[in-house]
Amino acid sequence: MLERLAAWVLNTYLGEYVENLNTDQLSIGLLSGAVELENLPLRKDALKELDLPVEVKAGFIGKIRLQIPVTHLKTEPWVISIENLYLVAGPALRTKYDEKEEAPEQDRKQQQLDAIEAQWKRKMEASGPNEDTSWYAYSTNIFYNVLENLQLKIKDVHIRYEDSTILPGMNLAFGITIKSISAVSTDENYSPRQTGGEKATGGMKFKLVRLENFAIYWDADSAPVSDFDLTDLRDALMSEKCRTTENQIKNHDYMVEPVSAEARLKRNGSALPLRSRTTPRYVCDLTLQKIPLSLSEDQYRGITVLMKEFERNGKARHYRKWRPEAWTGDKESIRKWWQFAINSVLHGIKDRRRRRTPKFISERIGLNKQYTTVYTRFLEAKDIDPASLMV
């Protein structure tokens, strides 16, 4: 049970970001209440949630430590400590269509379905416990308390973006550095607490986030470091200086000098869409020092060009599935590119018209009725494969 909980925590918070995370051997060190992992490489798609045309070129986490309250799993905090989070990103030069790009939207829909199902299960449990739901309720209660008690502490963060393609003859680099950041679950008065199974009043969750020495720099001419080996990459990102393309050492050109802050977060924990326009999902009270902000002409020009490039890439992504591989100038290439232009314009028009036809509406109603019947049978049945219920 303990190994399963530890594996769930690590996979939930780190599995999407760390390459080859192996949680099969977590029994080592668990009796002492601690699990440590070192020098974990980051996945190339670790930044996919940003929905930007960027990918990880190099990066690793120096140390991850999971502190487990072995004797009080449900009431004392689980602590995830991360040290030396170093990441170098760059432009993702994609010209071919990849169906995996549609995965985030599908994941969002799946999360909504999971939230609706969880709400239905809570109603079933409230109507009267039975033998079939007792173990589910017990397991859910433990996982919920672990999640609510989870504390996150991160030290020494450097996230850097490098691009030598958008401005001819210039290697721009900008980055974010953080000395430390922590997030702790609290009560409604923002005092650290441990939960014993109780849920926040009205489904509201409270977090206290502290940030120390947060800074943003933009270097208009900086030598790339994404091809460095692990040791050299660590040394380069730990330094407060950078190396230019002419091999000169200089300080980073900060747009935001190091600043510390504290945030008090209040979140509506429901995964379902909010019904009231006057009730926000997130409320944040931010306290921070005076922000020393500066912006040079070169930095402003670089930011403007980069934002336009992101915007252009975002528009091109919607039409990538029809885009020819290359322009050759012959008649066949000309025909393909004209076909690409036509498909890009007509796709939205054809799709809107198709959805208004009686045939489409009838088929969609039939599928919804079939899904409702089959999924209801699955939820009410015992040990039945949902595929076997399909007709």
C-alpha positions in Angstrom: 0.0 0.0 0.0 2.8 2.4 0.9 4.7 1.7 -2.3 1.6 2.3 -4.3 0.9 5.6 -2.7 4.5 6.8 -3.2 4.5 5.7 -6.8 1.2 7.5 -7.4 2.6 10.7 -5.9 5.7 10.6 -8.0 4.0 9.6 -11.2 1.2 12.2 -10.7 3.5 15.2 -10.2 6.7 14.1 -12.1 5.7 11.4 -14.6 4.9 13.8 -17.4 8.1 15.7 -17.0 10.8 13.2 -16.2 12.3 10.7 -18.7 12.2 7.0 -17.7 10.8 7.5 -14.2 10.9 4.0 -12.7 8.7 3.6 -9.6 8.9 -0.2 -9.4 11.8 -0.2 -6.9 10.5 2.3 -4.4 10.6 -0.2 -1.5 14.2 0.9 -0.9 14.2 3.5 1.8 10.5 3.6 2.4 10.8 2.1 5.9 12.8 5.2 6.8 10.2 7.4 5.3 12.3 8.8 2.4 12.8 8.2 -1.3 15.6 10.0 -3.2 16.2 10.2 -6.9 19.1 12.0 -8.5 20.1 13.4 -11.9 16.8 12.7 -13.7 16.7 13.9 -17.3 13.6 15.9 -18.5 11.4 14.8 -21.3 11.4 16.7 -24.6 7.7 17.4 -24.3 7.9 18.5 -20.6 6.6 22.0 -21.7 3.6 20.7 -23.7 1.1 22.2 -21.3 2.2 25.7 -22.4 0.7 25.0 -25.8 3.7 26.8 -27.4 6.0 25.7 -30.3 8.8 24.9 -27.9 10.5 21.8 -26.7 13.1 20.8 -24.2 16.6 20.7 -25.7 18.4 19.8 -22.5 17.5 19.6 -18.8 17.6 17.6 -15.7 16.5 17.6 -12.0 19.5 17.2 -9.7 17.6 15.7 -6.8 14.1 14.7 -5.9 13.3 13.7 -2.3 9.9 12.4 -1.2 9.5 12.5 2.6 6.7 10.1 3.7 5.1 10.2 7.2 5.1 6.5 7.6 3.3 6.4 10.9 0.7 9.1 10.1 -0.1 8.8 6.4 -3.4 10.5 6.6 -2.7 13.4 8.9 0.9 14.6 8.4 2.3 16.2 5.3 4.0 14.4 2.5 6.9 16.6 1.3 8.3 16.7 -2.3 11.7 18.5 -2.4 13.3 19.3 -5.7 16.8 20.7 -6.0 18.6 22.0 -9.1 15.9 22.2 -11.7 17.7 23.2 -14.9 16.0 23.3 -18.3 17.0 24.7 -21.7 14.2 25.0 -24.3 14.2 26.0 -27.9 11.9 26.2 -30.9 10.1 23.1 -32.0 10.6 23.1 -35.7 7.6 21.0 -36.8 6.4 20.9 -40.4 4.7 17.5 -40.5 1.4 16.8 -38.9 1.4 14.6 -35.8 -1.8 13.2 -34.4 -0.3 13.4 -30.9 -0.7 17.2 -31.1 -4.5 16.6 -30.5 -3.9 14.7 -27.3 -4.1 17.7 -24.8 -7.6 18.6 -26.0 -8.7 14.9 -25.7 -7.1 14.8 -22.2 -9.2 17.9 -21.2 -12.4 16.2 -22.3 -11.4 13.0 -20.4 -10.8 15.0 -17.2 -14.3 16.5 -17.4 -15.8 13.0 -17.8 -13.8 11.8 -14.9 -15.1 14.7 -12.8 -18.7 13.9 -13.7 -18.2 10.2 -12.8 -16.6 11.1 -9.5 -19.6 13.3 -8.7 -21.9 10.4 -9.5 -19.9 8.0 -7.2 -20.1 10.5 -4.3 -23.9 10.6 -4.7 -24.1 6.8 -4.7 -21.9 6.6 -1.6 -24.1 9.3 0.2 -27.2 7.3 -0.6 -25.9 4.4 1.5 -22.6 2.5 1.9 -22.3 -1.1 0.8 -19.6 -3.7 0.5 -18.8 -2.8 -3.1 -18.0 0.8 -2.3 -16.4 0.5 1.1 -12.9 -0.2 -0.2 -13.2 2.4 -2.9 -14.3 5.0 -0.3 -11.4 4.0 2.0 -8.8 4.2 -0.8 -10.2 7.5 -2.1 -10.1 9.0 1.3 -6.4 8.2 1.8 -5.5 9.5 -1.7 -7.4 12.7 -1.1 -5.7 13.3 2.3 -2.3 12.7 0.7 -3.1 15.2 -2.0 -4.4 17.8 0.4 -1.4 17.4 2.8 1.2 17.5 0.0 3.9 20.1 0.4 6.2 21.2 -2.5 9.6 22.7 -2.0 11.8 23.7 -4.9 15.3 25.2 -4.7 17.6 26.5 -7.5 15.5 26.8 -10.6 16.8 28.0 -14.0 14.6 27.7 -17.0 16.1 29.1 -20.2 14.9 29.6 -23.8 17.4 29.9 -26.7 16.6 30.8 -30.3 19.0 31.7 -33.2 16.4 31.5 -36.0 14.0 34.5 -35.5 16.6 37.3 -35.6 19.3 36.9 -38.3 22.8 37.0 -36.9 21.7 37.1 -33.3 21.4 34.3 -30.6 18.8 35.5 -28.1 18.3 33.8 -24.8 15.9 34.6 -22.0 15.3 32.8 -18.8 13.7 32.6 -15.4 15.7 32.0 -12.2 14.3 31.2 -8.8 16.2 30.6 -5.6 13.3 28.8 -3.9 9.6 28.3 -4.0 7.3 26.5 -1.7 3.6 25.6 -1.7 1.8 24.5 1.5 -1.8 23.6 2.2 -3.4 25.8 4.8 -6.7 26.5 6.5 -8.9 29.4 5.7 -6.6 31.7 7.7 -3.6 30.6 5.7 -2.0 28.8 8.6 -0.3 25.5 7.8 -2.4 22.5 8.7 -2.7 18.8 8.5 -6.0 17.2 7.4 -7.6 14.3 9.0 -10.1 13.5 6.2 -12.1 16.7 6.4 -12.6 18.7 3.3 -12.3 22.5 3.0 -15.6 24.3 3.6 -17.7 24.5 0.5 -15.1 22.7 -1.6 -12.6 25.6 -1.3 -8.9 24.8 -1.1 -6.3 27.1 0.3 -2.6 27.3 -0.5 0.3 29.5 0.7 3.0 30.0 -1.9 6.3 31.7 -1.1 8.8 32.8 -3.8 12.3 33.9 -3.2 14.6 35.7 -5.6 12.5 35.4 -8.8 14.1 37.1 -11.8 13.7 37.3 -15.6 16.6 38.1 -17.9 16.8 38.6 -21.7 20.3 38.4 -23.3 20.3 39.7 -26.9 23.6 37.9 -27.7 24.3 34.8 -25.7 26.2 31.7 -26.6 23.9 28.6 -26.6 24.3 26.0 -23.9 21.8 23.4 -24.9 24.5 21.1 -26.4 26.5 21.0 -23.2 27.1 17.8 -21.3 25.5 17.4 -17.8 28.4 18.8 -15.8 29.0 21.8 -18.1 25.2 22.5 -18.3 25.0 22.5 -14.5 27.9 24.9 -14.2 26.5 27.3 -16.9 23.0 27.4 -15.4 24.2 27.8 -11.8 26.2 30.9 -12.8 24.7 34.3 -12.6 26.7 35.3 -15.7 26.6 34.3 -19.3 29.0 33.9 -22.2 28.5 35.9 -25.4 29.0 34.5 -28.9 32.4 36.3 -28.9 33.3 34.3 -25.8 33.1 37.2 -23.4 31.7 36.8 -19.9 29.1 39.3 -18.7 26.2 39.6 -16.3 22.7 38.7 -17.4 20.6 41.6 -18.8 17.7 41.5 -16.3 14.3 42.7 -17.2 13.1 41.9 -13.7 15.7 42.0 -11.0 15.5 39.3 -8.2 12.3 39.8 -6.2 10.5 37.9 -3.5 6.8 37.4 -3.0 4.1 35.6 -1.1 0.8 34.5 -2.6 -2.4 33.3 -0.8 -4.4 31.2 -3.1 -8.1 30.2 -2.8 -9.4 27.7 -5.3 -12.8 26.2 -6.0 -11.9 22.5 -6.0 -14.7 21.3 -8.3 -13.5 20.0 -11.7 -17.0 20.7 -13.1 -17.7 24.0 -15.0 -18.7 26.8 -12.7 -22.3 27.8 -12.8 -22.1 31.3 -11.5 -20.4 34.1 -13.3 -19.8 36.0 -10.0 -17.9 33.2 -8.3 -14.3 32.9 -9.6 -12.5 29.6 -9.6 -9.2 31.2 -8.4 -8.6 34.0 -6.0 -5.1 35.2 -5.4 -3.8 37.8 -2.9 -0.3 38.7 -3.9 2.2 40.4 -1.6 5.6 41.4 -3.2 8.4 43.8 -2.9 9.0 46.7 -5.3 9.7 45.3 -8.7 12.8 46.7 -10.4 11.8 46.5 -14.1 13.8 47.6 -17.1 13.5 47.0 -20.8 16.0 48.0 -23.5 15.2 48.6 -27.1 16.9 45.3 -28.2 14.9 43.4 -25.6 11.6 45.0 -26.7 12.4 44.2 -30.3 13.2 40.6 -29.5 10.1 40.1 -27.5 7.9 41.5 -30.2 9.5 39.3 -32.9 9.2 36.2 -30.7 5.5 36.8 -29.9 4.7 37.2 -33.6 6.6 34.0 -34.3 4.6 32.1 -31.6 1.3 33.6 -33.1 2.3 32.6 -36.6 3.1 29.0 -35.5 -0.1 28.7 -33.6 -2.1 29.6 -36.7 -0.1 27.3 -38.9 -0.7 24.3 -36.5 -4.4 24.2 -37.4 -3.6 23.6 -41.1 -0.5 21.4 -40.8 -2.4 18.2 -41.7 -2.9 19.4 -45.2 0.5 21.2 -45.7 2.8 19.7 -48.4 6.2 18.7 -47.3 8.3 21.0 -49.5 8.1 23.5 -52.3 9.9 22.4 -55.5 8.5 24.8 -58.0 7.3 22.2 -60.5 3.6 21.7 -61.7 2.9 19.0 -59.1 4.2 21.1 -56.3 2.1 24.1 -57.5 -1.0 21.9 -57.6 -0.4 20.5 -54.0 0.1 24.0 -52.6 -3.1 25.3 -54.2 -4.9 22.3 -52.9 -3.5 23.1 -49.4 -4.8 26.7 -49.6 -8.3 25.5 -50.7 -8.5 22.8 -48.0 -7.5 25.3 -45.3 -10.3 27.7 -46.3 -13.0 25.1 -47.0 -12.5 22.8 -44.0 -14.2 25.0 -41.5 -17.1 25.8 -43.9 -17.7 22.1 -44.7 -17.5 21.1 -41.0 -20.1 23.7 -40.0 -22.4 22.6 -42.7 -22.0 18.9 -41.9 -22.9 19.5 -38.3 -26.2 21.1 -39.3 -27.5 18.2 -41.5 -30.3 15.9 -40.2 -28.1 12.9 -40.8 -25.3 14.2 -38.5 -27.8 15.2 -35.8 -29.5 11.8 -35.9 -26.3 9.9 -35.7 -25.0 12.0 -32.8 -28.3 11.5 -30.8 -28.0 7.7 -31.5 -24.4 7.6 -30.2 -25.3 9.6 -27.1 -28.2 7.2 -26.2 -26.0 4.2 -26.8 -23.2 5.6 -24.7 -25.5 6.4 -21.9 -27.0 2.9 -21.8 -23.7 1.1 -22.1 -21.8 3.3 -19.5 -24.6 3.0 -17.0 -24.5 -0.8 -17.3 -20.7 -0.6 -16.8 -20.9 1.5 -13.7 -23.6 -0.7 -12.1 -21.9 -4.0 -13.0 -19.1 -5.9 -11.3 -15.8 -6.8 -13.0 -17.0 -6.3 -16.6 -14.9 -5.1 -19.4 -16.5 -2.0 -21.0 -15.5 -3.3 -24.4 -17.7 -6.4 -23.9 -20.8 -4.1 -23.4 -20.4 -2.4 -26.8 -23.0 -3.3 -29.4 
